[in-house]
């Protein structure tokens, strides 16, 4: 039995951040019902973030909404709102990621839902939080990366560089799931409900706790990325990714003279002062980069790994899928939609009591679960749009 079985989550959220939180709850056994707009559904169904369309809808939608149900309603219609209220009366958790004021206009704000269900856990995710000048602005990942300093940490020295993932969305969703799990525990022990508020901007700040702490205690000096092979603005050479004769090699921390001896690079032997690994890191990285191109990745690994130097090959996804270590973890699962369409995606990364948290249930077609949800939860047995 999965730990959240018999818990009901009503999820109003769309796109990435909120649905990533409800996905994790679904992986742990919760029943997640998506509340979706009539005819349109979750914006992520059609707002494509890739050029890959699966079964008529965005690949991202399928990835983040597997193992959920879809309840298609028109919240401008009182009958539909009544059905949603009846569903909320029986729910353990409700999630939304609308801009401030939207749920109030719909009549599903915290105070209203709490009247229906005093012990419900009400979890809301926003871009900029409930206060401050950003309140109401769109919570879009690239914009949040840009206003929180993240873009000055990635890539080589020069202008800002965005991370290649919707990292702030996923961080905020993870934080929301953490808050929900903590309050579910409190609900079991005390019977209390909760209001959980997470913002993308605060999640992005928290993500940088190491670097922001360093900045604040370093006289306000801004982080400086190396001109080449940068991987962390606050770490010295050799920390970075280097081109080899046939691929790339990642190097973490290590003594520069020791590396010089192991690699047969005499030019590195002069850097005997540990402080030079940071103070002269551009010079050291240039020497190292030129030397590593003289042989292939496998030959360097054969030298460095037995010497316990922190290093690794740099894999693309095709190489990763063929790697025995990846295969051993069983990270890929196949799921199937109600219409028979199946696809491969990742599984939950958490193991409980040694068991993988997997499910064969794919993403829902818009409104596919209406009849079943109405039959189970709604006292007025009627079609949704009568």
Buried (B, 14 or more C-beta within 10 A) or exposed (E): EBBBEEBBBBBBBBBBBBBBBBBBBBBBBBBBBBBBBBEEBBEBBEEBBEEEEBBEBBBBBBBBBBBBBBBBBBBEBEBBBBBBBBBBEEBBBBBBBBBBEBBEEBEBBBEBBBEBBEEBBBBBBBBBBEEEEBBEBEBBBEBBBBBBBBBBBBBBEEEEBBBEEBBBBBBBBBBBBBBBBEBBEEBEEEEEBBBBBBBBBBBBBEBBEEBBEBBEEEEEEEBBBBEBBBBBBBBBBBBBBBBBEEBBBBBBEBBBBEBBBBBEBEBBEBBEEEEBBBBBBBEBBBBBBEBBEEBBBEEBBEBBEEEEBEBBBBBEEEEEEEEEEBEEEEBEBEBEBEEEBEBEBEBBEEEEEEEBBBBEBBBBBBBBBBEEBBEEBBEEEEEBEE
